[in-house]
Amino acid sequence: MIGRMVKVTAMAAVVLGFTSFGASANDYAPQITKMFNEQIKPWLSDPAVVDAIKAQNAKTASLSDADIDKLDKQWRAEAKGGGGPLVSELLGNALSKFLAGKKAASNGVYSELFVMDAKGLNVGQSDVTSDYMQGDEAKWQKTYSVGPDAVFIDEVEFDESSKAFQSQVSATIVDPATGKPIGAITIGMNVEKL
């Protein structure tokens, strides 16, 4: 109990220290936007990203809401239980390896990266996400659903898994051949490292 109280007190101190700077998503938006435009946007048209999304869109196009719910429940159970076939398949694919490489090369600026298909389902990720279906969240709804050039920068929040303050930037991914939306990406950025 004492250990837990110390942890909570330390967390409160960190939160108070951070909020005393008056930080909000808007305070970091210019830096996040610059980093997105200069570092992230150029590789969103990489065949590793585009081909993976297009292949999954072909596989998931006929999924019903019930099918998606079933997959999401399976994913959540596997994520909570430390793994399983669905999580292993996605974490082992070429796109996930590509994203993990981008995260590793960022020197801690990127805390997580994941790509979603046209239904908001995970296609690849640097780390296990808590759920498989992102289509009901702002990161997908304010990007893919909006159109080709949509970028959404979320609020700054304390991320328990990385123990850092982060803001997520999400963007629509388009097929370079057609200019049409095919999916979306979300990148968690450690704002303390910007």
Buried (B, 14 or more C-beta within 10 A) or exposed (E): EEEEEEEEEEEEEBEEEBEEEEBEBEBBEEEBEEBBEEBBBEEBEBEBBBEBBBBBBEEBEEBEEEEBEEBBEBBBEBBEEEEBEBBEEBBEBEBBBBBBEBBEEBEEBBBBBBBBBBBBBBBBBBBBBEBBBBBEBBBBBBBBBBEBEBBBBBEBEEBEEBEBBBBBBBBBBBBEEEEEBBBBBBBBBBBEBB
